[in-house]
Structures are given as structure tokens and as C-alpha cells.
């Protein structure tokens, strides 16, 4: 597991928490920021997965 995979996963979790917090306080802005952070984390994690796949060749 490389740092991009770890950081990407952490961003996904943080985004989910931010999204749920936004739902609890009825803040569309926080919900959208949370979803955006989740997407950013998913992209970073996918990049890390690709790096690992290439390293294993």
C-alpha cells in the first residue's frame, strides 16, 4: 500500500463525515464539499492503485 492509497482513503472518509455533518445541520455547502472531498479521495486512491499495479509488473 502506498501513500496515495492511504491518503485517498482518508480523504474519502473525511468527505463522508463532512457530508453527513452537513446533512445534520442542513448545510448544502458542507454536503457538496464533502462529496467533492470523497471524489478527490477516490481519484487519489485510484492513482495509488494504478501505481501499485505497475510496480507489481
N, C-alpha and C positions, 0 to 999 in steps of 0.2 A: 504494500500500500504506500503510495507516495503522498507528498504534501498537498497536491491538488485534489486528490480524492478526499483527504481528511478535511481540508478547508471547505471544499464544496459541500460535503455532508453537513458540516457545522452551519454553513450559510442556509442550507435547506431547513434545518431545524429552527434556526433563529427566525427565518422568514415565516415559518408555520406559527411560531409563538407570536410574532408581531401581527400576523393576520388574525389570529384568534383574539388577541388583546384588542385589536381594532374592532372586531365584531362585538366584543363585550361592552366597549364604551361607545359603540355606534359611530365609529370614525372610518368613513370610506377611505380617507387618505392613508391611514395606517394599514388598512386592509390591502390597498393597492401596493403600498411599499413592501408589505410582507410577501405578497405574491411575486413581486419583482425580485426580491431577495431570493426567494425559492428558485426562480428561473435562473438567476445568476449562479446560484449554488449548483443547480443541475448541470449547467453548461460547464462549470469548472470541474465538477466531478467526472463528467463525460470526457473532458480533455485528459484528466488524470488516468481514466480507464484506458484511453487510447495510447497514452504514453506507456502504460504498463504492458499493454498488448504488444507494442512494438519492441519493448525491452525483452520480452519473453521469446522473441524470434531468434 
